[in-house]
Amino acid sequence: MKKILTKVEANSVWNGWKQMQVYLEKGLIIFERSEGGYYYDQKGKKYIDATSNLLSSNLGHNHPRIIQQVAKQLNQIDSCTLIYSTSKISIEYTHKLLSQIQGSFRHLFFTNSGSEATDTGIKMAKQYYFNKGQPQKNKIISLKGAYHGSTMAATAASGNEYDKRALGEEFSTFKQVRAPNNSNKPLNMTDEAWVDECIREMEDKIKSEQPETIAALLVEPVQLSNGVVVFADRYFQKLRSICDKYNILFMVDEVATGFGRTGTLFAYEEWGVQPDIVLMAKSMTNGLIPMGGVLVTGEIYDNFCGELNSTKEFSHGYTSSGHPLACSSGLATLECIVQESILNQVKEHENQLFQSLKVLESSPLVESVQGKGYMLGVNFNPNLYTDDEFEWELGGVIEMLLKKKGLIPYYEGEGKTIIAPPLNSTINQLMEIVEKIEKACKLVEQSLKLKEKSRRG
């Protein structure tokens, strides 16, 4: 008889972003296999993966073409560090990616994750100006509400002060500015005026810090971890102009939005302007093998080139980045996105998915539904708690209920729940996700006693 693992065995695994004592008692699910848009637990129960493995399996699980290509690669070369060598498949992947993207990008620096991509991009921006004889240009400006990863520099650039509470570091070269999040927009102000006000604040911040000390602006096209906040294209166009005006690099974090999530291969393609640096990871390999990367223009790359004693080389790298199996998976993922018309599928169904979820705003439990493409946030009232000794946040209650009903969302806390299904989901699969969330909300409304109070600090 097959052994069923429990919280006793699972306790040896320390999960990220979890209060383990509560998770093991209330939230533990142990998955044994996956296929398509679904996970299966040890007893065979099926769960809809409504977040695409936290936005990293955009084409669902165990995609046959990707699996086959990786298996073939395994028989050719199993590993090859890019520290002192270059694999053929890493070249093939890079050329394929560069052929698919818009803009004047010419080079890709490989990493193993999105957090590493952020750290790499930050170090690259700072050394870019160091190499140009401007070492004082070492500050990074990002946006409040942002999330750029969990390594040290990525955490410093992120907007959640709670995550920095125990680090004991003085992140003096990292600054943050308010973003045009409509939930913070002053009453009676138009969307256009709100963007203009936030742009003024950005320019004022640059002036107060002194432009000659700032290396890069770092932004996400969509703030996933802040309730899936979408900003107007015009905002990014103005940021590009500010960067040009003050000689600052424009760095865009596409770790979550990249590889089709918003209906284009990268979200920046809809802005009409190009970044200088693009960070990527997550669905780069369809989640099969960890990989990340930093795209740069030829001008940035050339600034690191010189004679052996020039001291211009990028003093940075990872043993396993650009792993042959990851590159093989990435190459197959790109081919599937193109050949299966994935971007067209997202464009065709995104409005129906959004409008169907938007209906949830009629529930007294839901404050807003927002997002873009297949990247949506259902934001529950963050001040509603269960009226019992546990005082569960409403969003956490909904998450646990959905898991019991066979659907995996991602609850960020503070009422913010992410829905991001695989990009090749059928319309029926998308509507099943909506239906399960609707039923969960109605069940909570009817059967749970809730109380409202200010969110605990």
N, C-alpha and C positions, 0 to 999 in steps of 0.2 A: 504493500500500500504506500502511496506517495505521501511523504511527510509534508504537512502544512506548517509553514513557518509562522510564528506569532510575534507579538511585541517583545517577547523575551529575547529572541534571536535578533530582531530588528534593532534593539537598543544599542547594538554594537556599531551601527551606522549613524553618524552624526550628520543630519540633514541641514542644508543651508536655510537661513531665514526662518527657522522654526524654534519655538519654545518646546524643546523635546519632551518635557514631562507631559505637556498638554497634547502634543501631536500623537505621541504613542498611545495615549488613552482614548483620544477622541477622533483623530484624523487619519490614522494609519491605514493605508491600502498597499498591499504588496502585489505588484504586477508580475506576471510570469511570461507573457508573450504579447505581441502586438501585430496588427495587420491593418493596412489601409488607414482609416480614420479612427481606429479603435484600439483600446488596451483590453487585456483579459487578466483577471486575477487568478489566484491559485486554484479556485474552485470552478473556473471557467466563466464567471460572470463577465459580461461585456460592458465596457464603459466607452462612451463617446469622448474622444480627445478634443475638447472644445478650445484648447489653446495651442494645438499643434506642437505638443512637447515644449511648451513655453516659447512658441514662435520659431522653433528650430527645425521642425519637420513639416515644411510647407507643402510637401507632396505626399503627406501621410507616411505611415510606417511600412518598412520592408518593401519599398518600391522595387519590383522585380528587375527592372533595367539597371538600377543603381547597385543592387546587390550583386548582379551578374558581373558588372564592370569592376567592382571592387575585388570580387573573387578572382577574376582574371589577372588583375594587377598584383594580387598577393603571390601569384605564381611567377611573377617577373622580378619584382624587387620589393622586399617587405619593409625596409626602412632605409633612410638616407638623409643624414643631417645636412642642412644648408649652411652650416658653419664653415665647413671646408670642402664642400662638394655641391653639385647641382644635379637633381634628378631630371630625367627626360620628361616625366609626367608633370613636374612642377612648371616646366617651360610651356608644355602643351596647355595646361590649365590657364596659366597667366595670359597666353595669347588668345585663348578662347574668350576669357572674360573681357579683355581689352577690346576685342572685336564687337562685343555686345553692348558696350556702354557709350554714353554720350559725353562729349567733352574732350579735353586734351590730356587725359590721363595716359601715362606711358609706362608706369612701373608699379609693382605690387610687392610690399614687404609682408611676409607671412608671419602670423602669430597662431596661438592655439585657442584663443577665446576672444570674446568681445572686450572683457576687462583688459586683457593684454593688448588688444588693438588700441584701446584708449590710452594706456600708458605709453605705448609705442608712438602714437600720434603726438602726444604731449612732448615727449623727449625729442622727437623729430623736429617739432616746431621750434623748441628752444634752441636746439643745436643748429638749426637752419640759420638763425640770426647770429649765433655765436660764430659760425663759420664766416659770416659776412662782416665780422668785426663789430657786432652790436650785442655783446653779451648781456647788456642791461635789459634787452627785450626778452623777458623770461616769464611774464605774467600770462595767465590764461583766464579769460572771462567766459563764464557759462551762464545758464539761465536758472533762476529759482524754479524748483519743481522738477528739475532734470534728474535723470539717473544715467550714469555712464559706466557703471561697473563697480566691483567690490575690491579691487586691488587698491593700494594706497593712493596713487595719483588719481585713479578713477573715482574713488570715494571723495577725495578732496574737490574734484570738479563737479560732483553731484550736489543736489540741492536739499538733501534731507539731513538736517543737523543731528537728528537722533542717531543716525548711523555712524556719526563721528564722535559720539559721546565718550568712548573709552580709548581713543587713539592717542591722546596726549601729544598731538603734533600741532605745530604752528604752521598752518597752510597759508603762509603770507603771500605767496605768488598766485593764489587762486581767488578770484573775485566772482561775484554773482550779481545779476541784474534781473529785475522783474520782467516777466514775459507777458504777452497779450493773451493771457488765459481769460476767457470770457466770464468765468465764474467770479473773477476778481474785478471785472469792469465796473467803473463807477456808474451809478444810475443816470439815465438820460444821456449817456455818451454813445455815439455811434461806433460801430465796429472800426470804421476807418480812422476816426479820431483816437480810438484806443490804441490802434497800431502806431499812430503817429506819436502818441504820448510815450509809449514804451521805447520807440526808436530814439526819442529825445533823451530819455533816461539812459539808454545805452551810450549815446554820444557824450552825455554829461559825465558818465562814469569813466569813459575813455579819457576825457579831458582831465578829470580830477586825478586819475592815476598816472597821467602823462602818456601820450601815445607812444613815445619812444621806449616805454618799458613793457609794452604789451606784445606778446608773440602771436596769439591766436584767439579768435572767438570760436567756441565750441558749442554746437547746438544739435538737438534732435529734430527731425522733421515732424515727428509726432511724439509727445511726451507720454510714452506707454505707462510708466509707473505712477503717473500723476492723474490717473483717470482717463487716459487716452485723449489727451488734449491736442487738438489740431489748430495750427496757426495759418493765417492767410498767406498765400504765395507772396503777396506784396511785402509782408514783413521780412521774408528772406531776401527778397530783391533789394530792400533797403539796407539790410545787414551787409550784403555784398558790396554795396556802394560805400558804406562806412569803412569796410575793410580796405577797399581800394584807396579811399581818401587818406587813411592814416597808416597805410603800409602794414596791415595786419593780415595774417593768414586766416582764411575762412575754412574751418574744420567742421565737417558734418558727420554725426554719429548715425549710421544706417544699420547698426547691428540688428535692431528689431524690424526696421522697415524694408531692409534690402531683400532682393531676390523675389520680388513680386507682391509683397504683402499689401501694398497700396494700389496695385494695378499697373505700375510701371516697374521695370527691373530695380530701379532705385527711385526713391521719392523725390530727390532733388531734380529729376528730369522734368518735372512739371513746373518748376519755378521760372525757367527761362534764363537762369544764371548758373554758373558752375562754381562749385567749391574748389579749394586748393588741395584739400585732403579729405578723403572719405574713409571712415572706419566701418568694418563689416565683420560678421561672424554668423552665429546662430544657423540660419538655413543655408549657409554657404555650401554645406555638404549634405543638406537635408537631415541634419542631426545625427547622421550615421557615425561620423568620426569627428571629434572636435577640431575646428580650424577657424582662424580669423585672419584678417588682413588689413593693410593700410594702403589705399590707392593714392598715388601722388602724381603731380604733373612732371614733365621733363625738366622744367626749370628748377623745381625743388630737388629732384634727384641729382641734377648736374652740380648743385651747390655742395654736394658731399663727395664729389670726385676730384682727384688730384694725384700728385706724386705720392710715393710711399711715405715720405717724411712730411707730408703736408698737414697731418693731424686732422684732416677733414672727414675721415671715414666715420660711419655711424657706429658708435661703440655700443652695440645693442644686438640682441638675438636670443633665440631659444633653441635648445637641442632638437626638439621634435617638430618645430613649426615647418609647414610645407611638407608634412609627412606624405609619402607616396600614396598611401591608401586614402588619405583625406583628399589629396588632389584628384585622385581617380573618382572618388565619390562626388567631388565638386564638379568635375567635368561632366559626369553623367547627369547631375542635377541641372546644370545649365542646358544641356541638350534636351532634357525632358521639358523644361520650362518653355523652350522654343517649339519643339516638335508637338507637344500636347496643347499648344495655344493657351497656356495657363493664364497669361496676362489678360487675354480676351475673356476668359471665363470670369475672372474677378470683376472686370469692367461690366460684364453682362449681368451679374447677379448682386453686385455690391449694394445697389439702391434698394432692392427688395429685402435683403438681409437687414439693412439699416432701418428701413421703415417698419419692418415687422418687429424689431426690437424697440423701436421708438414708441410703440404702443404701450410699452411698460411704464412710460411716464404718467399714465393715467392712474397707476397704483400709488397709494399714499406712502409706500415704502421706497419708491424710486425718485431720486432728485433729478437725474438726467441720464440720457443715453447719447454718447458722442463717439466720434471716431471716423475712420476713413478706410475704404477697401474692406479687407477682411481683418480689421484691427479695431475692435470696438470696446467701449467701456460702458458697463451698466453701473451707475453710481448710486448706491443706496444711501438713505439718510444716515450719516455717520453718528448721529446723536441718539439713535434708537438702540436700545439694549433689551435683552430678555429680563422680565421682571421676576427674577429668582436669585438664588444665592450666587450663581455663576456670572450673571450679568454679561452674557455673550453679546458681542457686537452683531447687529442685524446682518451685515454682509457675511460674517463668519457662520451664522446660522443657515443662511441661504446656501453657502458653499457646502456645508456638511450635508444638508438635505439633498442637494443635487448629486453629490457623490453617492448617497444611498440609492438615488434613482438612476444611477448609471451614467452620470455626466460629470466630466472633470473641467471645471472653470479654474481661473486663478484669482484668488482673493488677495489683494495687496494690503488690506487694512484700510481704516478710515472710510469705509463704505465703497471702496473702489474694486470692482470686479472686471477682469479682462476676459473677453470672448474673442478668440482668434482661430477659427477652424482651418483645417487644411485647404489650400487654394484649389484643389481638384475635387472638393466636396460637391455632391449633386445638390440640386435645389431642395430635394426632399430631405437630405441630411441636414441642410442648413435650417429648414423649417422645423425639424425635430428638435434641434437645439433650442430654438425660440419657444416651442411648445413646452418643453420641460422647464424652462425658466419661468414662463407664465404660470404653470401649475404650481411651482414651488412658491412663488409670490402669493398666490391665492391661498395656498395651504397655510402659510405663515400668517396671513391676514386673518384667517378664520379660526385658527387653533392656538396661536401663541399670544400670550399677554405681553405687551411691550411697554416700555416706559421711555420717555425722552429726557435726556439730561445733557449737559455740556460734555463734550468728549474729554476723557481724562488725558492730561498732559503728558 
